[in-house]
Amino acid sequence: MEDKRNIQIIEWEHLDKKKFYVFGVAMTMMIRVSVYPFTLIRTRLQVQKGKSLYHGTFDAFIKILRADGVTGLYRGFLVNTFTLISGQCYVTTYELTRKFVADYSQSNTVKSLVAGGSASLVAQSITVPIDVVSQHLMMQRKGEKMGRFQVRGNPEGQGVVAFGQTKDIIRQILRADGLRGFYRGYVASLLTYIPNSAVWWPFYHFYAEQLSSLCPKECPHIVFQAISGPLAAATASILTNPMDVIRTRVQVEGKNSIILTFRQLMAEEGPWGLMKGLSARIISATPSTIVIVVGYESLKKLSLRPELVDSRHCYQRFTDCYKCFYQLQPEMTQRIYDKFVTQLQTSIQEEISEIKAEGNLEAVLNALDAIVEESKDCKEPA
């Protein structure tokens, strides 16, 4: 396990995969339930022309709640839950890519950058069709429609419930655009989420390391993680929001060109149009990121293989006891340490002398080189 300024990073090979996936699905579902209303609000703010319907995040929340009730804030939620599949693909790709990149670079920033981008590429290939359908469901409201498609229903615009609305939207997409309609905005999604993910992870580790160096040693690591996550999310959101606005418009309004959508947005609303929905995006990202970061790190700890749980606890207990003993008796601790090192050196020298006498030194060194090569990625304490 890599240690960056005392922040321990649990890698893929240390996990019990069965626990990891079971806990991961449950944790992701809880996050989706808590932040979905702000995802819906962000989407509507990005699609509306100017401020024709809503004047901001809070105004949109109140108006949707008054018009459609709590269920109005969860339009398209059932369809969106299928992105749980892409979520698990994301974390798997992220962890496996980190492991692969570790063979070429030990830089945590490099590993996070490459792994985050690769994970988004895989996840978006699964997510985009689900997003297209769920976004059209998010646009359903009483009165004037916001998107290209309107769910057929009664005069109040309620339509049929649950998956009945989903089937209706799917039929309309197929009729209008064919199968390609489900991947409308795929390139825009990649241009949004690959940079977002590639930026988020390095900034997260950067903020965590900076906070670790500034705060007292007694401060729990979970505090660094809980603060670093939202900071990284806000940074990534600001950098990628312009592309997110374009992506949403391409998918919901049925536009075919990212460049033309950008030009139209600039002509109609100016540069500030590229920041539409940013506050809602940050608001939805903040609680979810705290849960993701703290939950994800806790999830990996819960998913550790049993033998590693024992070794980590024993090693931690030893280091804690050693630190306490050193604070109480620094001179005695130093003498014990010096004696231990001296005995270890003597023992090694004796072993080398015996091996030399037997004439097997080269064979032993080759064997040791092979062991080092095989275990170079193992970061567990001896």
Steps between C-alpha positions, in 0.01 A plus 500: 500500500638834397544760766496865396573723799344241731185465285470130433363398161341156475565353157295254293698187591427552871121472461249221549313557170169347612471735799620792289223465240219429748589796723570714194152458347332578834713810555447630144124455529487708819699776332269504195188534715645794692628709207267413211270805547795733442603301193151556360510872587843539340376337179193727477705813570745407225227434244274802564544811285639779716292511817166430337386248763736509797720775643739271679545174688283587801228654282490186285481278808201689641313520168545132419395404852186716479403385152578127515568420864794292621453250217568781252855522635551130422381484139711245314653367821409134441666507158800681643557221754621281213814714504594299810642252247723765346597614850641159583675487161647841581656401833624168359666672204641770726660254743632265227647790303674633813652157546615489136645853501689420822732280290615812316463781754474524878364855481157509660400792277587313181320186615189698597499703176526201267270277706231768536493573126493131405224424750283780358547372145369157598221633722367752246467230234243338730352815653420716194191302381366498856571873536323583174179328614513629859568858387193499276299374800647782711362750249139385548297762684150640515426749227768589246745225411873565535650226282435351157265230623185509708362199685146431388251519783210685646447876459684566824814358344533220756516223239540139596717413796845350545618290208193589290648847450839346429360277225326798344822704494700206358247457219515869414882498495502193274243658266686830477867392496520121493752317719753781449268724701600318819861605446422860416756718672740210559804701392382797709462265799854372454628857472318581825557201725845379397657839587275526808614165635861544386512836684301396808727221624831690480344806666350278770840349585667841469258668744522204740880512502506877550252479789699213650815714504320801650292331770621345827602134489216414738241609243325189355560425131126480443479876563751569221304273268162656586633850425713408199216327316267804475795729418602269215138473382455879496826543308407235244145637466621853425746373239256267322161672542508674156527162329234356730251771390574423134469124563158541663368716216629263235328204667172666598443733203620251239783713363762336280799732536693592812650804327167632372343446844786696656460786252123515551540502876757782482279701265188461716641523852864602479788352704286474815283246319790256530472515879129413514417246765843530660369572850259205481782283373729599788216461754426150372870416483587615854294257712541219249876553486530492879306175506692363202843587641438401860278211395735383225802500727296331775362259241851396400595455865190283557589303187859421598598136479493343851873428516577865418266626771702307755837611364396866482369493857813328636731740319297801614500380861877448487567849360262661752668320791846590369408870474358505854802316641738738318320803650527352851854356477678647194852398609405143585303467174801625302731247674259216421481615138879527465551156653238348269664654191847384612379142554321503168814619317711236674254228411491607135882511483522149646247369249692660212827348624341152513358540151839615367664198660252270330551676164127570451506880527409572136208255505366650824529857366314399184228342711475816710474713184215280380318537833541880493370515142193290586415701811582851380130597490434360848486788746402299808721528811718200568 
